[in-house]
Amino acid sequence: MQHQVVVSFSKDTQYVYKFDSSTIGATQDEARLWFNKEFQDLGCNVATPTGKVLIVDRILSVAKYAGEQRFAGKTPWAEQFVRYAAMILGREVIRVDVAAYAIGY
């Protein structure tokens, strides 16, 4: 399966990553653990009415707190981020809109 993940920080700034699912090289559990660790390491803070932090909140917060620079340089960290996001969300096309704090498919 081919994936395309777009990470956007504004309407004029977006970073497009395309890859095959065979290059993900991880399980959903490994991807969740990675997002949990990054969420903690980056000091992410999400206020939710239920007190639960959903995986979508983790993905958006990790992107926000990591910052645009990590995606602009298409760093190995950013490559891992998009592959793990695709693995967890199970979609071919994903848009991570950091400015709007939303994920679209």
C-alpha positions in Angstrom: 0.0 0.0 0.0 1.3 3.5 -0.9 1.0 6.2 1.8 1.0 9.9 1.6 1.3 12.0 4.8 1.1 15.7 4.7 2.2 17.7 7.7 1.0 21.3 7.6 2.0 24.2 9.9 0.1 26.9 8.0 -1.9 27.1 4.8 1.3 28.0 2.9 3.6 25.5 4.7 3.2 21.8 4.2 5.6 18.9 4.0 4.7 15.9 1.9 6.0 12.4 2.6 5.3 9.4 0.3 6.3 5.9 1.1 5.3 2.2 0.8 3.8 0.4 3.8 6.6 -2.2 3.5 9.1 0.5 4.7 7.3 1.2 8.0 9.1 -1.7 9.7 7.1 -1.6 13.0 4.0 -2.9 14.7 1.1 -0.7 15.9 2.2 -1.3 19.4 5.8 -0.1 18.7 4.3 3.0 17.0 2.1 3.8 20.0 5.0 3.4 22.3 7.1 5.7 20.2 4.3 8.4 20.2 3.9 7.9 24.0 7.6 8.4 24.6 7.9 11.4 22.3 4.8 12.9 23.9 6.5 12.7 27.3 10.0 13.6 26.2 8.7 16.8 24.4 6.6 17.8 27.5 3.4 17.9 25.5 0.3 19.1 27.3 -3.2 18.5 26.1 -6.3 19.6 28.0 -9.2 17.3 27.2 -12.6 17.4 28.7 -12.5 13.7 29.6 -8.9 13.7 30.9 -8.0 11.0 28.3 -5.4 11.7 25.7 -6.3 10.0 22.5 -3.8 8.8 19.9 -4.9 11.6 17.6 -4.1 14.1 20.3 -0.7 12.5 20.8 0.1 12.6 17.1 -0.9 16.3 16.8 0.8 17.3 20.0 4.1 15.6 19.1 4.1 17.4 15.7 3.3 20.7 17.4 5.9 20.4 20.2 8.6 19.0 17.9 8.2 22.0 15.6 8.3 22.7 12.0 12.0 22.5 11.6 12.1 18.8 12.1 9.7 18.3 9.2 11.3 21.0 7.0 14.6 19.1 6.9 12.9 15.8 6.3 14.9 14.4 9.2 15.0 10.7 10.1 12.8 11.7 13.1 10.2 13.2 10.8 10.3 10.1 8.5 9.6 7.9 11.6 6.8 10.2 12.7 4.9 9.9 9.4 5.4 6.2 9.1 4.2 5.5 12.6 1.3 7.9 12.1 0.3 5.9 9.0 0.7 2.6 10.8 -1.5 3.7 13.7 -4.2 5.4 11.7 -4.3 2.8 9.0 -5.0 5.2 6.1 -3.4 5.7 2.8 -3.7 9.5 2.8 -3.3 11.5 6.0 -3.2 15.3 6.6 -1.8 16.4 10.0 -2.8 20.0 10.2 -0.9 21.3 13.2 -2.2 24.9 13.0 -5.9 23.7 13.0 -5.0 20.9 15.4 -6.8 18.4 13.2 -6.1 15.2 11.3 -7.9 14.6 8.0 -8.1 11.6 5.7 
